[in-house]
Structure formats: structure tokens, C-alpha cells
């Protein structure tokens, strides 16, 4: 087994183990009435001190099918649409915002969008593994 395959497998197992934490995220609102994820186990603090759901958790919500109501496919369909370019990190972040798990400001946060993009890439790489 290649080392990269082992690492990808560990990431997948850890992701599955963290699913209850992700599913238990609660939302609250900030002063402007926009939702903010408040589960301290899965917060991502940006330099502007706005707390977001971690990019990995946002992408994993999509992967696990928790954004189907917002039109985002899950699992291999998510990976396939991402690989063909019919789905982007921005699409996923919009869906998470619409699901009220992220504040609207996340849509303009390039660092956050890039981090979600990285997670989608890692899902793509993991999906291509053969054992």
C-alpha cells in the first residue's frame, strides 16, 4: 500500500469518526442576524475574527449528503460533478450558507473558498484509489 493511500485512508476513517461532531453543529446569529456555527470542535477563525465551520467540515457535509436539500449531490456524484467542473467550491459554500451553517461573508472569503476547494480535491484523489 502506498504511503499516500494510507494517509487518504486515515483521513476517510477520521472523517467518518467525526461525523457525529459535524452533525451536532448548532447555529447562532451574530449582530447582523447572520448564522454562525458555534460548535467549538469545528470552528475556523478567519483573520477578521469571524468564526466559520471548518472548510473540511463544510465539504464533508456535502460529501455525506447533508446538502441534498440545497441541490448538492453526495459521495461519488459530488466528486464526479466537481471533476467535470459542473460543481465548484463556491457552489458548496453557497449551499452551506443556505443551510444556515455559515454566515454569508464566507462567500467572499477567498482563503475559506480555497480551503474548501482543497478538500474537494482531496475527495477526488481519494475516490481514484485502487486497492
Order of alpha helices (4+ residues) and beta strands (2+ residues): alpha-beta-beta-beta-beta-alpha-alpha-alpha-alpha
